Structure formats: C-alpha cells, structure tokens
Amino acid sequence: MVALALNTNLSSLNAQRHLENNRSQLGSSINRISSGRIEGASDGVTELTLTENIRADVVALQQGSRNLNDGTALVKTAEGALNEISGILLRLRSIASQSANGTIDDVERISTDLEYQASLRELDRIVATTEFNGTFLLDGTLAASQPAADHNVLQLGVDSSSNNQFDLNNMLNLTNVGTASLGLSGSNITSQGDAFQALNALTTSIDDLIQARGRVGTTQIRIMHAFDNLKVQEENLTAAVSTIRDADFAEELTSLTKNQLLVQSAVAMVGQANLNPQAALTLLEGV
C-alpha cells in the first residue's frame, strides 16, 4: 500500500516521466515525417556507420561517372581528328593513283603534287594542334610506350586499384600519326615512279590509321559499358541507403498517432495524479 503524502507525489512524478518519454517519441516522429529521413546516431549507430560508408561510395561513383564523361570527350576529340586524317590519306591515295597513271605527263603531275604537299602539311598541322585540356592526342603523348608516370588515367571507382582505373595510354596506344611516323615525309608524286612509292607508303599508312581508329572505337565502347555499370551501382547503393535511412511514412504516421494519444493521456494522468494528495485532506477534516 502506498502511503498518503503531501510533499512527494510519486504518481505525479511517474506520470511526468512517461509524459516526457512520449513527448520525445512524438518529436522524433514529427522530425522523421517532416524530413523524410532517419537522421543521427541516436537512430542507430550501426545503421549510421553503414549508410555513411555507402554514401561515400555513391559520391565516389558519381564522380567516376563524370570522369568517364570527360574521358569520352577526350576520346571523341581524338576520333574526330583521326577521321579527318583518314579523309586526307584517302584523298592523297586518290591523287597518287592518278599521278601514277601513264596517261598524264609530268607537268600535270607537278600540278597535282601541289595539292598532295598541301594535304601533307595540313595533316601535320592537325597532329600538332589536336589537344584536350592541354593534353595533345595525336603526337604520341597517348602512346603506351610513354613512362607510366605520364600516362593519362581515368579514375572510375572508390579506390586507386587498377580495376577502378582506365589507363588511356594502354587502351588507345595512339602513337604519332604525323607524316614522318606514317612514312610519308618527303613523299611526292612529281613522277610516275614517285607516285608508285607514294601509293605503297599510303597503303601502309592507311592500314596503321585503321588500327588506331579501331583502338579508339573499342575504347569508346568500353567507356560506355563502364559508365552504364557505374550508374547501376550508384542506383543500387542509393536504394540501399534509402531502405535503411528513409522514413517509412505509413509506419511513422502510425507511430505519430500513437504518440499523440499517449501524450494526451499522460497529460491527463499528470493532472489526475496532482489531485491525489487532496485525499490526505479528508483525514484532517474535523481536526
């Protein structure tokens, strides 16, 4: 049996404690519903640690996607220049074949050689000026033979392991495609014999350029697949964080209603408990 006392109202203290607990839970429900998220270590240290690690991975993957976009732009720039060089080589082969024909004379060959030489100079100009953000693309800078420290590397994933990087030098292996490297330096079509030699050199040059463009194409395809994979990872990891951290509105609204009722009832019980000491006054009646 609980003794009647005036100075200490245990029932009121107990009701106040429950009221404070219910008010705290109600506040948490309101915070979760208003923000749509479960936030802070107080909601679960393990969950917080897990989701923060996942979110860090998501951020790294998002940046990896942007890095791949930059890499795609670089490779497309190189491909565009190679395409133009390919057009020049095809035109050179055409006029070299024309000059090699026995139906024209040396005067016509000298005239045709003017276009031939101008095209060679333009080819070298393209090689010397094609660059992406300071990185020259066709002068051998992107060759696999460059020192490893000078390789152009795309960062994809969450760490610096080779599986999370694309070494563009190894993938593209774009050696110098200027006239000297293609064996066209000093080439001319001013005579039928020179035209024959030019045709042979152009055949080899075109084959080399086709191989280079093939490596560029396969690199673009690989980057595209890597980009798609990063996006899938990013989506799935974000979904995992959402499952752990995002508030379930149906559950939170149910909890909100329950806590509202508990707060109201606790307030009523605090008021009721504060009336209990008045029972002691009945013992004083008639004294």
C-alpha positions as CSV (number, residue, x, y, z in Angstrom):
1,M,0.0,0.0,0.0
2,V,1.3,3.5,-0.9
3,A,1.2,5.9,2.0
4,L,-0.6,9.2,1.6
5,A,2.0,12.1,1.5
6,L,1.8,15.8,0.7
7,N,5.5,16.6,0.0
8,T,6.2,13.8,-2.5
9,N,3.7,12.8,-5.2
10,L,5.2,9.6,-6.7
11,S,2.2,9.1,-9.0
12,S,2.7,12.5,-10.5
13,L,6.4,12.0,-10.9
14,N,5.8,8.7,-12.7
15,A,3.2,10.3,-15.0
16,Q,5.5,13.2,-15.8
17,R,8.3,10.7,-16.7
18,H,6.0,8.9,-19.1
19,L,4.8,12.2,-20.5
20,E,8.4,13.3,-21.2
21,N,9.2,10.0,-22.9
22,N,6.0,10.2,-25.0
23,R,6.8,13.8,-26.0
24,S,10.3,12.8,-27.0
25,Q,9.0,10.0,-29.2
26,L,6.4,12.3,-30.7
27,G,9.1,14.8,-31.5
28,S,11.1,12.1,-33.2
29,S,8.1,11.0,-35.3
30,I,7.5,14.7,-36.3
31,N,11.1,15.1,-37.3
32,R,11.2,12.0,-39.4
33,I,8.0,12.8,-41.2
34,S,9.0,16.4,-41.8
35,S,12.5,15.5,-43.1
36,G,11.5,12.1,-44.7
37,R,14.7,10.6,-43.2
38,I,16.0,8.9,-40.1
39,E,18.9,11.0,-39.0
40,G,21.6,10.9,-36.4
41,A,23.5,8.3,-34.5
42,S,20.6,8.2,-32.0
43,D,18.6,6.3,-34.6
44,G,21.2,3.5,-34.7
45,V,25.0,3.7,-34.7
46,T,25.3,0.6,-36.9
47,E,22.9,1.9,-39.4
48,L,24.5,5.3,-39.5
49,T,28.0,3.9,-40.0
50,L,26.8,1.5,-42.7
51,T,24.9,4.2,-44.6
52,E,27.6,6.8,-44.4
53,N,30.1,4.3,-45.9
54,I,27.7,3.5,-48.7
55,R,27.0,7.2,-49.3
56,A,30.8,7.8,-49.5
57,D,30.9,5.1,-52.2
58,V,28.0,6.7,-54.0
59,V,29.7,10.0,-54.1
60,A,32.9,8.4,-55.5
61,L,30.9,6.6,-58.2
62,Q,29.1,9.8,-59.2
63,Q,32.4,11.5,-59.7
64,G,33.7,8.4,-61.5
65,S,30.8,8.8,-64.0
66,R,31.7,12.5,-64.5
67,N,35.4,11.4,-65.0
68,L,34.2,8.9,-67.7
69,N,32.2,11.6,-69.4
70,D,35.4,13.7,-69.6
71,G,37.3,10.7,-70.9
72,T,34.6,10.2,-73.5
73,A,35.0,13.8,-74.7
74,L,38.8,13.3,-74.9
75,V,38.5,10.1,-77.0
76,K,35.8,11.6,-79.3
77,T,38.2,14.6,-79.9
78,A,40.9,12.2,-80.9
79,E,38.5,10.2,-83.1
80,G,37.3,13.3,-84.9
81,A,40.9,14.3,-85.7
82,L,41.7,10.8,-86.9
83,N,38.6,10.8,-89.1
84,E,39.8,13.9,-90.8
85,I,43.3,12.5,-91.2
86,S,41.8,9.4,-92.7
87,G,39.9,11.6,-95.2
88,I,43.2,13.3,-96.1
89,L,45.0,9.9,-96.6
90,L,42.2,8.7,-98.9
91,R,42.4,11.8,-100.9
92,L,46.2,11.5,-101.1
93,R,45.9,7.9,-102.3
94,S,43.4,9.0,-105.0
95,I,45.6,11.7,-106.4
96,A,48.7,9.5,-106.1
97,S,46.9,6.8,-108.1
98,Q,46.0,9.5,-110.7
99,S,49.6,10.6,-110.9
100,A,50.8,7.0,-111.3
101,N,48.6,6.6,-114.3
102,G,50.5,6.6,-117.6
103,T,48.0,8.8,-119.4
104,I,49.2,12.1,-117.8
105,D,52.6,13.8,-118.2
106,D,55.0,15.3,-115.6
107,V,53.6,18.8,-115.9
108,E,50.2,17.6,-114.7
109,R,51.9,15.5,-112.0
110,I,53.7,18.6,-110.7
111,S,50.4,20.5,-110.6
112,T,48.8,17.6,-108.8
113,D,51.7,17.4,-106.3
114,L,50.8,20.9,-105.1
115,E,47.6,19.6,-103.6
116,Y,49.5,16.5,-102.4
117,Q,52.1,18.6,-100.5
118,A,49.4,20.9,-99.1
119,S,47.5,18.0,-97.7
120,L,50.6,16.6,-96.1
121,R,51.2,19.9,-94.3
122,E,47.6,20.0,-93.1
123,L,47.9,16.5,-91.8
124,D,50.9,17.6,-89.7
125,R,49.1,20.7,-88.5
126,I,46.2,18.6,-87.3
127,V,48.6,16.3,-85.4
128,A,50.4,19.2,-83.8
129,T,47.3,21.1,-82.7
130,T,44.8,18.4,-81.6
131,E,44.5,18.5,-77.9
132,F,42.1,18.2,-75.0
133,N,42.5,20.5,-72.0
134,G,46.3,20.7,-72.6
135,T,46.8,17.0,-73.4
136,F,47.9,16.5,-77.0
137,L,46.3,13.5,-78.5
138,L,48.0,12.6,-81.8
139,D,51.6,13.4,-81.2
140,G,52.5,10.3,-79.2
141,T,51.5,11.7,-75.8
142,L,48.9,8.9,-75.5
143,A,51.2,6.1,-76.7
144,A,51.6,3.1,-74.5
145,S,55.4,3.5,-74.7
146,Q,55.3,6.7,-72.6
147,P,56.6,6.4,-69.0
148,A,54.0,5.1,-66.6
149,A,54.0,8.3,-64.6
150,D,53.0,10.2,-67.7
151,H,50.0,8.0,-68.6
152,N,46.6,9.6,-68.8
153,V,44.4,7.7,-66.3
154,L,40.7,7.9,-65.7
155,Q,39.6,7.3,-62.1
156,L,36.4,5.3,-62.0
157,G,35.7,3.7,-58.7
158,V,36.1,4.1,-55.0
159,D,39.8,3.4,-54.7
160,S,43.0,3.6,-56.7
161,S,43.3,0.0,-57.7
162,S,43.9,-0.8,-61.3
163,N,40.4,-2.3,-61.5
164,N,39.0,1.1,-60.8
165,Q,41.1,2.9,-63.4
166,F,41.3,3.2,-67.1
167,D,44.8,3.8,-68.5
168,L,44.1,5.6,-71.7
169,N,47.7,5.2,-73.0
170,N,47.4,1.4,-72.8
171,M,43.9,1.3,-74.2
172,L,44.4,3.8,-77.0
173,N,48.1,3.5,-77.7
174,L,47.9,6.5,-80.0
175,T,51.4,6.8,-81.5
176,N,52.4,9.9,-83.5
177,V,50.4,9.9,-86.7
178,G,52.3,12.7,-88.4
179,T,53.8,12.3,-91.9
180,A,57.2,11.3,-90.6
181,S,55.7,8.5,-88.4
182,L,53.5,7.4,-91.3
183,G,56.4,7.1,-93.7
184,L,55.2,10.0,-95.8
185,S,57.9,12.5,-95.0
186,G,59.5,13.7,-98.3
187,S,56.8,11.8,-100.3
188,N,55.8,13.3,-103.7
189,I,54.1,12.5,-106.9
190,T,56.0,14.6,-109.4
191,S,56.9,11.5,-111.4
192,Q,55.3,8.1,-112.1
193,G,58.0,6.3,-110.0
194,D,57.5,8.7,-107.1
195,A,53.7,8.2,-107.4
196,F,54.2,4.4,-107.2
197,Q,56.3,4.8,-104.0
198,A,53.7,7.1,-102.6
199,L,50.9,4.6,-103.2
200,N,52.8,1.9,-101.3
201,A,53.5,4.3,-98.4
202,L,49.9,5.4,-98.3
203,T,48.6,1.9,-98.2
204,T,50.7,1.2,-95.1
205,S,49.7,4.5,-93.5
206,I,46.0,3.9,-94.1
207,D,46.3,0.4,-92.5
208,D,48.1,1.9,-89.5
209,L,45.5,4.5,-89.1
210,I,42.7,2.0,-89.4
211,Q,44.2,0.1,-86.5
212,A,44.5,3.2,-84.4
213,R,40.9,4.1,-85.1
214,G,39.9,0.6,-84.1
215,R,41.6,1.0,-80.7
216,V,39.8,4.4,-80.3
217,G,36.5,2.8,-81.1
218,T,36.9,-0.1,-78.7
219,T,37.9,2.3,-76.0
220,Q,34.8,4.3,-76.5
221,I,32.7,1.1,-76.3
222,R,34.5,0.1,-73.1
223,I,34.0,3.5,-71.5
224,M,30.3,3.4,-72.4
225,H,29.9,0.0,-70.7
226,A,31.8,1.2,-67.6
227,F,29.6,4.3,-67.4
228,D,26.4,2.2,-67.5
229,N,27.8,-0.1,-64.8
230,L,28.7,2.8,-62.6
231,K,25.2,4.2,-62.9
232,V,23.7,0.8,-62.0
233,Q,26.0,0.6,-58.9
234,E,25.1,4.1,-57.9
235,E,21.4,3.4,-58.2
236,N,21.5,0.2,-56.2
237,L,23.7,1.7,-53.5
238,T,21.4,4.7,-53.2
239,A,18.4,2.3,-52.9
240,A,20.2,0.5,-50.1
241,V,20.7,3.8,-48.2
242,S,17.1,4.7,-48.8
243,T,15.9,1.4,-47.4
244,I,17.9,2.0,-44.2
245,R,17.6,5.8,-43.7
246,D,14.5,7.0,-45.4
247,A,11.4,7.1,-43.2
248,D,8.5,4.8,-43.9
249,F,5.6,7.2,-43.9
250,A,3.0,4.6,-43.2
251,E,4.9,3.4,-40.1
252,E,5.8,6.9,-38.9
253,L,2.2,8.2,-39.2
254,T,1.0,5.2,-37.2
255,S,3.7,6.0,-34.6
256,L,2.8,9.7,-34.7
257,T,-0.9,8.9,-33.9
258,K,0.1,6.5,-31.1
259,N,2.5,9.0,-29.5
260,Q,-0.1,11.8,-29.8
261,L,-2.6,9.7,-27.9
262,L,0.0,8.7,-25.3
263,V,1.0,12.4,-24.7
264,Q,-2.6,13.4,-24.3
265,S,-3.3,10.6,-21.9
266,A,-0.1,11.3,-20.0
267,V,-1.1,15.0,-19.6
268,A,-4.5,13.9,-18.3
269,M,-2.8,11.5,-15.8
270,V,-0.4,14.1,-14.6
271,G,-3.4,16.3,-13.8
272,Q,-5.2,13.4,-12.1
273,A,-2.1,12.5,-10.1
274,N,-1.8,16.0,-8.8
275,L,-5.3,15.6,-7.3
276,N,-4.3,12.6,-5.3
277,P,-2.7,14.4,-2.3
278,Q,-6.1,16.1,-1.7
279,A,-7.2,12.7,-0.3
280,A,-5.0,13.4,2.6
281,L,-7.1,16.5,3.4
282,T,-10.0,14.2,4.3
283,L,-8.0,12.9,7.2
284,L,-7.8,16.4,8.5
285,E,-11.5,17.1,8.5
286,G,-12.8,17.7,11.9
287,V,-9.3,18.1,13.4
